[in-house]
Amino acid sequence: MPESPKGRSRKKDAARTLEDLEVVFDALAHAQRRHILMALHFRGGAMLAGDIAERFACSWPTTTRHLGVLRDAGLVEVRQDGRHRTYRLNAARLQSVVGDWLGHFTPSKAPKSRRRTKT
């Protein structure tokens, strides 16, 4: 029996959700990138690229690569103004993807375990 359009749509949504999870968790897997997100958060949500680089003891190309991973994951947005790049935390994306995933583990959403009775 062919799959209904609604069923295909749910599968696409599920695939998109899994892809979002993979991209975001891959970005969060490196301590330096988590530190960049924390620095952005505690510095008002936005910082110049040079200010971000100064806070960390890695080379400029390494910092740029980390910022690119965060940008590709949608966790930061970049705005170029002449020679300056400002990186802004996308907290809504972080909360949406990670929060939704963590929501699966709340007691109200956790699957009920099947209890076996002794006979």
C-alpha angles and dihedrals in degrees: 000000000000118000117255120244088246091055092049090049092053090050091051091049091049091049091049091049092051091048091051090050092051094048095046096043090047088054091048093048093085119073093217091058092048088051091051090053091049092049091051091049095049094043094059099277099288137066139168114256091242091053090051091050092050091057094060133060097226129100123272093251090053092050090048091051091051091049089050092054090050091048093048089051090053092242094119133028123210129213121189119211109178107300094345126090120199118201117205125194114241095209092167091063092046092049093044098051100034094035093051090049093048089048089070088068099052114113093244092057100035114111114256112251118237110243119213117214121216115241 
